């Protein structure tokens, strides 16, 4: 014969005899019971180990969340058909400077869009102002952007929700809703001290999740 096959009789539970019995289950459970008892006996070591794992993990998650938030804000702030010109070697708007003569040359470039024979461009000024937080939470720097009607037209995701936009030539500003809720002298109708004069808050705007939601806007020529 090459082989012999036969059917084994069922056990008392009505299953084949290769079923795992209670003793085998007990043996499999010993390592788990030992580990659980070990954690209970050495509570301090267990808590320190858990804390050591949780701390770097939470810091890593916080850094990833911050990075994701910044990337989302920057992506939604920019426009695919908009170019920002800065001074050579400048890494941000706050440390850049472009002369009026250079601005005129840039606006005359052949690649610049034009409407009614005028360039679709906005000459802007960025300054930082240290403002006190509401409730005595200390001070923080806030960006003040000098822009124009053309600059607002370039940012379709920014809209006025209270009051109006600042008028050209006047000491008026519009404040992002997030700034109005966090800083003093930034509410509608307030007077914001800037330089040697006070600027009247005439509007509150919403910029969604973009970086403009942390700015104050005024007239560029007046700020300059």
Helices and strands as residue ranges (DSSP letters): H 22-41, H 43-77, G 93-95, H 100-107, E 114-115, E 118-119, E 125-132, E 139-147, H 149-153, E 159-163, E 172-176, H 177-180, E 191-194, E 197-206, G 211-214, E 215-219, H 220-223
